[in-house]
Amino acid sequence: MARRRVDPGELLAAVAAVGEWLRDERSAAPTRAEIAAAVRATARALADSAPGHSVEVRVPPFVAVQCVEGPRHTRGTPPNVVETDPRTWLLLATGLSEFARAVEDGVVTASGSRAGEIARWLPITRPPAE
């Protein structure tokens, strides 16, 4: 079954709902549902922009997507995995953090020779201005 593409309006609305929290961690945290919607929309938008199956991006507990052209992975642990927490993912997806720095700081795990290729498609969107 084909997955529907991410609606740009839904993506922007989901990111707007968590924008203040992304800009200032001390602000009121969004609801779990708002965080989940923003994580899923941005990860799926990445998969739409970089179709393929050679890198798996995991943002537990909300989503895992495969992206980037190349060899398809079908069983066991994929050879190229990017994994992080929801807030860090959203910071990357909105350009408020840089992929290489996040890996260097240890808040993103990027394993496999192709995992770093997702940086080419970041940011996915920008948070709305305050």
Backbone as JSON, one array per atom type, in Angstrom:
{
  "sequence": "MARRRVDPGELLAAVAAVGEWLRDERSAAPTRAEIAAAVRATARALADSAPGHSVEVRVPPFVAVQCVEGPRHTRGTPPNVVETDPRTWLLLATGLSEFARAVEDGVVTASGSRAGEIARWLPITRPPAE",
  "N": [[0.84, -1.18, 0.0], [0.62, 2.17, -0.89], [2.05, 5.02, 0.64], [0.64, 8.1, 1.59], [1.66, 11.3, 0.38], [3.25, 13.92, 2.24], [1.33, 16.6, 3.24], [2.04, 19.95, 2.52], [0.89, 22.09, 3.99], [-0.01, 20.81, 6.3], [2.41, 19.95, 7.31], [3.7, 22.43, 7.88], [1.91, 23.44, 9.81], [2.15, 21.51, 11.83], [4.83, 21.83, 12.58], [4.76, 24.48, 13.4], [3.25, 24.26, 15.72], [5.05, 23.27, 17.55], [7.08, 25.05, 17.51], [7.81, 27.23, 19.31], [8.77, 25.83, 21.56], [10.93, 24.54, 20.38], [12.61, 26.68, 19.8], [13.07, 27.63, 22.37], [13.79, 25.77, 24.96], [12.92, 26.01, 27.54], [10.38, 26.96, 27.45], [6.82, 26.25, 27.56], [6.19, 22.84, 27.17], [5.12, 21.2, 24.21], [2.19, 19.15, 23.58], [2.23, 15.55, 23.72], [1.0, 14.51, 21.45], [1.25, 16.67, 19.66], [4.03, 16.84, 19.38], [4.51, 14.3, 18.29], [3.09, 14.53, 15.85], [4.58, 16.52, 14.53], [7.12, 15.31, 14.38], [6.56, 13.0, 12.85], [5.56, 14.15, 10.46], [7.77, 15.66, 9.52], [9.75, 13.67, 9.25], [8.57, 11.99, 7.37], [8.37, 13.77, 5.28], [11.05, 14.06, 4.69], [11.53, 11.46, 3.71], [9.95, 11.61, 1.44], [11.32, 13.59, -0.01], [13.83, 12.48, -0.35], [13.71, 9.85, -1.73], [14.0, 6.31, -1.32], [15.79, 3.44, -0.02], [18.12, 3.05, 1.42], [19.02, 4.24, 3.77], [17.97, 4.29, 7.11], [15.97, 6.27, 9.1], [15.41, 6.85, 12.4], [13.21, 7.86, 14.89], [12.47, 7.34, 17.8], [9.73, 7.39, 20.1], [8.2, 7.57, 17.83], [8.49, 7.37, 14.91], [9.9, 5.68, 12.06], [11.66, 5.87, 9.11], [12.55, 4.97, 5.78], [14.98, 6.09, 3.51], [16.84, 7.78, 0.91], [18.37, 7.02, -2.08], [19.57, 3.88, -3.26], [20.94, 0.64, -2.41], [18.4, -1.61, -1.43], [17.22, -2.37, 1.78], [16.1, -5.17, 3.58], [15.9, -7.06, 5.7], [16.56, -7.61, 9.2], [18.89, -5.53, 11.05], [19.34, -2.44, 9.54], [22.12, -1.42, 7.43], [22.76, 1.28, 7.42], [21.96, 3.67, 9.59], [20.24, 6.32, 11.17], [19.64, 7.74, 14.22], [17.77, 9.39, 16.74], [16.48, 11.49, 19.39], [13.1, 12.87, 19.73], [13.03, 15.8, 20.03], [15.63, 16.62, 19.26], [15.62, 15.64, 16.62], [13.64, 17.31, 15.51], [14.87, 19.79, 15.79], [16.97, 19.46, 13.97], [15.46, 19.03, 11.63], [14.3, 21.49, 11.26], [16.35, 23.2, 10.87], [17.49, 24.39, 13.07], [19.53, 23.2, 14.31], [22.6, 21.62, 13.41], [23.44, 18.79, 11.43], [26.05, 17.51, 11.41], [27.21, 18.61, 13.71], [25.42, 17.71, 15.67], [25.86, 14.95, 15.55], [28.55, 14.91, 16.31], [28.28, 15.92, 18.91], [27.04, 13.8, 20.07], [24.28, 13.48, 20.23], [22.93, 12.5, 18.13], [22.93, 9.4, 16.6], [24.72, 8.04, 14.05], [25.15, 5.52, 12.01], [26.98, 3.54, 9.74], [28.18, 3.81, 6.37], [26.67, 5.48, 4.73], [24.9, 6.95, 6.23], [25.25, 9.65, 6.94], [24.47, 10.99, 4.68], [21.89, 12.01, 4.78], [22.03, 14.6, 5.66], [22.18, 16.23, 3.5], [19.57, 16.79, 2.78], [18.58, 18.32, 4.78], [17.85, 21.5, 6.24], [14.42, 20.43, 6.54], [12.19, 22.01, 6.71], [11.47, 25.33, 7.88], [11.08, 26.75, 11.14], [8.19, 28.72, 11.97], [8.43, 32.3, 12.13], [8.82, 34.07, 15.2]],
  "CA": [[0.0, 0.0, 0.0], [1.4, 3.39, -0.99], [1.85, 6.01, 1.68], [0.33, 9.4, 1.0], [2.68, 12.33, 0.54], [3.01, 14.88, 3.32], [0.73, 17.86, 2.81], [2.87, 21.05, 3.0], [0.18, 22.85, 5.01], [0.01, 20.01, 7.53], [3.8, 20.0, 7.79], [3.93, 23.74, 8.49], [1.09, 23.55, 11.02], [2.73, 20.64, 12.84], [6.06, 22.46, 13.06], [4.37, 25.7, 14.12], [2.75, 23.87, 17.04], [6.18, 22.99, 18.46], [8.12, 26.04, 17.22], [8.28, 27.97, 20.49], [9.54, 24.86, 22.35], [12.2, 24.3, 19.7], [13.45, 27.86, 19.95], [13.38, 27.83, 23.79], [13.43, 24.54, 25.67], [12.29, 26.35, 28.82], [8.97, 27.29, 27.23], [5.9, 25.13, 27.82], [6.35, 21.73, 26.23], [3.92, 20.83, 23.46], [1.62, 17.86, 23.96], [2.83, 14.39, 23.05], [0.4, 14.41, 20.11], [1.84, 17.72, 18.81], [5.4, 16.42, 19.08], [4.41, 13.16, 17.38], [2.68, 15.01, 14.52], [5.7, 17.24, 13.91], [8.17, 14.32, 14.07], [6.12, 12.16, 11.73], [5.46, 14.95, 9.24], [9.1, 16.01, 9.02], [10.45, 12.45, 8.81], [7.95, 11.52, 6.12], [8.75, 14.73, 4.24], [12.4, 13.65, 4.3], [11.4, 10.27, 2.86], [9.42, 12.08, 0.15], [12.36, 14.36, -0.71], [14.98, 11.62, -0.62], [13.15, 8.49, -1.8], [14.93, 5.2, -1.39], [15.75, 2.5, 1.1], [19.46, 2.71, 1.89], [19.23, 4.79, 5.11], [16.77, 4.31, 7.95], [15.96, 7.34, 10.1], [14.56, 6.43, 13.51], [12.94, 8.84, 15.94], [11.57, 6.64, 18.71], [8.88, 6.26, 19.78], [7.2, 8.03, 16.89], [8.56, 7.05, 13.48], [11.11, 5.23, 11.38], [11.45, 5.94, 7.67], [13.69, 4.66, 4.93], [15.17, 7.14, 2.5], [18.09, 7.86, 0.16], [18.52, 6.0, -3.12], [20.65, 2.93, -3.09], [20.5, -0.73, -2.17], [17.25, -1.78, -0.55], [17.45, -3.23, 2.94], [14.82, -5.81, 3.87], [15.86, -7.92, 6.9], [17.51, -7.33, 10.26], [19.27, -4.14, 11.27], [19.88, -1.83, 8.31], [23.52, -1.04, 7.55], [22.88, 2.73, 7.55], [20.9, 4.1, 10.49], [20.32, 7.57, 11.9], [18.66, 7.67, 15.31], [17.84, 10.48, 17.7], [15.25, 11.76, 20.13], [12.19, 13.75, 18.99], [13.39, 17.23, 20.0], [16.82, 16.77, 18.42], [15.2, 15.48, 15.23], [12.93, 18.51, 15.07], [15.88, 20.85, 15.65], [17.63, 19.2, 12.69], [14.49, 19.17, 10.54], [13.96, 22.9, 11.08], [17.56, 23.99, 10.67], [17.93, 25.02, 14.31], [20.73, 22.46, 14.68], [23.27, 21.06, 12.23], [23.62, 17.35, 11.52], [27.42, 17.14, 11.8], [27.41, 19.01, 15.11], [24.62, 16.82, 16.5], [26.59, 13.68, 15.61], [29.75, 15.18, 17.11], [27.85, 16.08, 20.3], [26.51, 12.53, 20.56], [22.82, 13.46, 20.36], [22.48, 11.74, 16.98], [23.74, 8.25, 16.24], [24.73, 7.83, 12.6], [26.0, 4.37, 11.75], [27.01, 3.13, 8.34], [28.89, 4.74, 5.5], [25.78, 6.39, 4.01], [23.98, 7.6, 7.15], [25.42, 11.1, 6.91], [23.92, 11.57, 3.46], [20.62, 12.71, 5.0], [22.32, 16.01, 5.9], [21.94, 16.94, 2.22], [18.15, 17.16, 2.69], [18.2, 19.09, 5.97], [16.58, 21.33, 6.94], [13.23, 20.07, 5.77], [11.38, 23.22, 6.75], [11.91, 26.29, 8.89], [9.99, 27.08, 12.07], [7.67, 30.06, 11.71], [9.03, 33.38, 12.92], [8.07, 34.32, 16.44]],
  "C": [[0.88, 1.24, 0.0], [1.03, 4.36, 0.14], [1.57, 7.35, 1.02], [1.45, 10.39, 1.29], [2.28, 13.29, 1.64], [2.46, 16.16, 2.71], [1.57, 19.01, 3.36], [2.19, 21.89, 4.09], [0.17, 22.13, 6.34], [1.41, 20.03, 8.15], [4.06, 21.33, 8.51], [3.15, 23.91, 9.79], [1.69, 22.71, 12.15], [4.0, 21.26, 13.43], [5.74, 23.73, 13.84], [3.93, 25.38, 15.54], [3.87, 23.61, 18.04], [7.28, 24.04, 18.34], [8.67, 26.77, 18.43], [9.18, 27.08, 21.36], [10.89, 24.56, 21.7], [13.15, 25.48, 19.86], [13.89, 28.08, 21.39], [12.88, 26.64, 24.59], [12.74, 24.81, 27.0], [10.82, 26.73, 28.66], [8.11, 26.05, 27.48], [6.06, 24.07, 26.73], [5.04, 21.48, 25.49], [3.38, 19.49, 23.97], [2.37, 16.75, 23.2], [2.29, 14.27, 21.63], [0.98, 15.46, 19.17], [3.27, 17.35, 18.42], [5.38, 15.28, 18.06], [4.05, 13.62, 15.96], [3.83, 15.7, 13.8], [6.82, 16.27, 13.51], [7.77, 13.5, 12.85], [6.08, 12.94, 10.42], [6.84, 15.27, 8.67], [9.87, 14.79, 8.53], [9.87, 11.95, 7.49], [8.24, 12.48, 4.97], [10.18, 14.45, 3.77], [12.34, 12.46, 3.36], [10.84, 10.64, 1.49], [10.49, 12.78, -0.68], [13.54, 13.51, -1.14], [14.51, 10.17, -0.7], [14.25, 7.44, -1.93], [14.86, 4.37, -0.13], [17.13, 2.21, 1.67], [19.79, 3.26, 3.27], [17.91, 4.75, 5.87], [16.95, 5.39, 9.0], [14.94, 6.94, 11.16], [14.45, 7.55, 14.53], [11.94, 8.19, 16.9], [10.94, 7.6, 19.72], [7.93, 6.53, 18.62], [7.28, 7.52, 15.46], [9.92, 6.46, 13.11], [10.79, 5.26, 9.89], [12.72, 5.51, 6.97], [13.76, 5.71, 3.83], [16.54, 6.96, 1.84], [18.21, 6.67, -0.82], [19.7, 5.11, -2.85], [20.09, 1.55, -2.83], [19.37, -0.8, -1.14], [17.62, -2.74, 0.58], [16.13, -3.84, 3.35], [14.78, -6.61, 5.16], [16.92, -7.49, 7.91], [17.8, -5.85, 10.4], [19.86, -3.57, 9.98], [21.34, -1.42, 8.5], [23.74, 0.46, 7.77], [21.69, 3.24, 8.36], [21.24, 5.44, 11.12], [19.25, 7.5, 12.97], [18.89, 8.82, 16.28], [16.5, 10.62, 18.42], [14.39, 12.77, 19.37], [12.62, 15.22, 18.92], [14.61, 17.47, 19.12], [16.46, 16.62, 16.95], [14.53, 16.75, 14.72], [13.88, 19.7, 14.94], [16.63, 20.69, 14.33], [16.7, 19.5, 11.52], [14.15, 20.63, 10.26], [15.19, 23.8, 10.91], [18.05, 24.7, 11.92], [19.15, 24.3, 14.9], [21.3, 21.86, 13.4], [23.59, 19.59, 12.46], [25.02, 16.97, 12.03], [27.67, 17.47, 13.26], [26.64, 18.08, 16.04], [25.28, 15.44, 16.64], [27.81, 13.83, 16.51], [29.41, 15.29, 18.6], [27.25, 14.82, 20.9], [25.01, 12.49, 20.75], [22.15, 12.79, 19.16], [23.46, 10.59, 16.78], [23.61, 8.05, 14.74], [25.69, 6.7, 12.31], [25.89, 3.96, 10.29], [27.6, 4.23, 7.47], [27.99, 5.76, 4.81], [24.86, 7.19, 4.92], [24.06, 9.13, 7.07], [24.85, 11.77, 5.68], [22.61, 12.32, 3.69], [20.84, 14.2, 5.24], [22.05, 16.85, 4.64], [20.51, 17.46, 2.13], [17.66, 17.95, 3.91], [18.6, 20.54, 5.77], [15.44, 20.99, 5.97], [12.3, 21.26, 5.65], [11.98, 24.16, 7.78], [10.77, 26.53, 9.86], [9.47, 28.47, 11.73], [8.33, 31.08, 12.61], [8.16, 33.62, 14.15], [7.03, 35.38, 16.27]]
}
